[in-house]
Amino acid sequence: MPGASQSESANIGAAARGKAPLPRAGQTSSVSTGAAGTGKKPTHGTGQANSVVATEPQRGIFARLRGIDRLFLLTVLVPTTLAVLYFGFIASDIFISESHFVVRNPGSKSSGGLSSLVGGAGGGLAALAGAGSSSSPGDSSSVTDFMNSRDALRQLDKEFDFKRLFGSPQIDRVSRFAGLDFNDSFEALFKYYQNHVTATVDATTSINVLTVRGFKAEDVRRINERLLELGEQLVNALNERGFKDTIRFAEDAVTEAEHRDRQAALAVSGYRHREAVFDPSQQAGLQLQAVATLQGELSAAKTRLAQIRSLAKDNPQIRSLERLVDATQAEIDVQSDKVTGRLSLANKSAEYEGLVLEKGFADKQLETAQASLVQARNDAVSKQLYLVRTVQPNRQDIALEPRRLRSILATLVFGLIAWGVLSLLAAGVKEHQG
């Protein structure tokens, strides 16, 4: 019959859905009939139904938990839950203090305005701060290298107790120093320092950026400020050493030239005192003039003597003129011997001229050394370096790190990616095995 076919179809569908079959038309269930016949409620059937209804939600929860893919649980659910717990309730606030500076050399011309334009606002400030000077990465690398070094950490640890400051129990265990590995050695502290203090230099604009991360805004600002002061002290020490090294060689040359000039002067003075002459050349010239004068007088005396002899051989003046001629000739011989003899001024002049020449060389060397010293001082001054701050260390009023929501979302996204990749790999392995 059509009605019976429809009822059977409904019963088959109900059985497929796990439900009791519907009674056919004109039939009643035995439970209903019994209840109607006795006038009592079906006690046993009702209790069993209630028990099924009570345990069905619990079985559903456990079934759902057991039904979750273990790979999804390990790669997505657990990491995301841990990220929510850590970044939402445990992670400490991180404050950042940043400063900019340049190391300038006023003695060199700037390499050009293009680098300053490329640097933007920071480059403009650097250009204004270093007008008429230049800055290169080589000048700045020494400062940034010191700020990233163990020496800077030792100084900070000595002044601020860096280890206690970043190992405080108020900081979460993951972020604090020696929080997980309990390694409080200096090398471990240095690695921790490198993760929280960075100093870099831009090769294009030559602007140095010093960044300090910490858990208290005032602490990181003070550390940044102190590192800048230590950098300035380093630049001053380099300037002082470079100035001394540059001047030292020039001063040594001047000292040597002064000593040589003094020895040459003493040699000339000793020669004059020993030989009883001031300037043999000048004295020889004077003696030659005296000899020439005597020769003129001798010639005049001889001429007069000859004239008198020709007039009167017995003239009494002849005897006196002869004595005058003899005396004049003797004086001429004496003066000529002083000029050209073995102990003459001519022989003394050679040695004296050598001493005078040595004194002239010493004077010239001293003059050159003094000029070099002046030039070296000017060069040393022109090579002086200066640390110029373009951006002062800032103090944040709110913490910008950690980026909690972004970190949680990133954990979720990477977990999903890992789950998808591993799922594909697992499916491929199963397919290959099948």
Order of alpha helices (4+ residues) and beta strands (2+ residues): alpha-alpha-alpha-alpha-beta-alpha-alpha-alpha-alpha-alpha-alpha-beta-beta-alpha-alpha-alpha-alpha-beta-alpha
